[in-house]
Amino acid sequence: MRKKGKRGKGKREREGEKIVSIEKPIVGVTMGDPAGIGPEIVIKAVSHPEILGICRPVVVGDKRVARRALEAFGAGAEIKVLADIPPDLVSSGRVNVFDTAAADPDQIETGRASAAGGRAVFEDIQQAVKLTEKKKIGGFVAGPHNKYSVNLAGVHFAGYPPFLAQLTGSRYAFNMLISGTIRIVGATLHVALKDVSKTLTPELVGATIRAAGEAVRKLGIENPRLAVAGLNPHCGEEGLFGEEDEAIIKPAIEEARKTGVEVFGPLPADSLFAGIRDRQEYDAYVAMYHDQSHIPIKTVAFDSIVGLIIGTPLIAATVGHGTAFEIAGKGIANPRPMMEAIKLVGESCK
């Protein structure tokens, strides 16, 4: 006999399915570029008991791509295609897919950049943003993308943060790399090194500091301590090696302090990140450019990095790695970073 749990208890039961809490948040997950490892790691992650214990995942992407990945890597699970995402969605026993019809897998060659793959990245993310804004999902994780593929599709694309800023009408969005208690955010992201100093302004650095503080508070640290890295060797050494630290970074820090933020710097980047795996001196670090933010955390925690996208009204994250075309389709991709990203978004949605 079929039994129905009372919704007031936050549980529901169906034939062939175990009881699943419908109070767990619904988290959207896009597969990124279909030619990369995204479909593999997404299918592995959303089928994992560890993820099902935290949230109700929904793959936001083309059902054909999901089905092909499920057949190759899904250990016998089934797909349930959704035209809508109901608030009482049950996720146990099958992979829920909100079909975007954005990519025909027969037109995409595994391991190779293409306009078709880039278009899928672009369209899936737009759909995930819409679903979040409509409160159909609590937040989402974006699968690994290839910028060249998206640009082949005719979309100027410099990464998820600026794209989400554009889609949400936010002035800024930043990528905070997280692994455990290590949190590093860059004031700039995919900017040529020769253009970094021209891009940095007191307003931009100040916005990065504010976004970092707000993000860490949402993660449960009431009064975060933030460290800001300098741009130049020895923070410019009184202007001998550059003026940006005195003219741009220091005023932003001073302005943030006036609002009650506990922020330190600018501090020399060559020593600031020493011991970040073991020390708990700061709750988050603000870096000035891509490699300054990525190298420290990737050196000590490459396989467990989550990119939390901060500065927009949405809860969104991505993995800390790319499409890995060289191993796509081989079944050896590690889903752990994707799982950590889903867990972070799931916990943030509660």
Stockholm file with secondary structure:
# STOCKHOLM 1.0

chainA/1-350         MRKKGKRGKGKREREGEKIVSIEKPIVGVTMGDPAGIGPEIVIKAVSHPEILGICRPVVVGDKRVARRALEAFGAGAEIKVLADIPPDLVSSGRVNVFDTAAADPDQIETGRASAAGGRAVFEDIQQAVKLTEKKKIGGFVAGPHNKYSVNLAGVHFAGYPPFLAQLTGSRYAFNMLISGTIRIVGATLHVALKDVSKTLTPELVGATIRAAGEAVRKLGIENPRLAVAGLNPHCGEEGLFGEEDEAIIKPAIEEARKTGVEVFGPLPADSLFAGIRDRQEYDAYVAMYHDQSHIPIKTVAFDSIVGLIIGTPLIAATVGHGTAFEIAGKGIANPRPMMEAIKLVGESCK
#=GR chainA/1-350 SS CCCCCCGGGTEECCTTSCCEESSSCEEEEECCCTTTTHHHHHHHHHTSHHHHTTCEEEEEECHHHHHHHHHHHSTTCEEEEESSCCTTCCCTTEEEEEECCCCCGGGCCTTSCCHHHHHHHHHHHHHHHHHHHTTSSSEEEECCCCHHHHHHTTCCCSCHHHHHHHHHTCSCCEEEEEETTEEEEESCCSCCHHHHHHHCCHHHHHHHHHHHHHHHHHTTCSSCEEEEECSSGGGGTTTTTCSHIIIIIHHHHHHHHHTTCEEEEEECHHHHTTTTTTCCSCSEEEESSHHHHHHHHHHHHGGGCEEEEESSSSCEEEESSCCCGGGTTSSCCCCHHHHHHHHHHHHHTC
#=GC SS_cons         CCCCCCGGGTEECCTTSCCEESSSCEEEEECCCTTTTHHHHHHHHHTSHHHHTTCEEEEEECHHHHHHHHHHHSTTCEEEEESSCCTTCCCTTEEEEEECCCCCGGGCCTTSCCHHHHHHHHHHHHHHHHHHHTTSSSEEEECCCCHHHHHHTTCCCSCHHHHHHHHHTCSCCEEEEEETTEEEEESCCSCCHHHHHHHCCHHHHHHHHHHHHHHHHHTTCSSCEEEEECSSGGGGTTTTTCSHIIIIIHHHHHHHHHTTCEEEEEECHHHHTTTTTTCCSCSEEEESSHHHHHHHHHHHHGGGCEEEEESSSSCEEEESSCCCGGGTTSSCCCCHHHHHHHHHHHHHTC
//
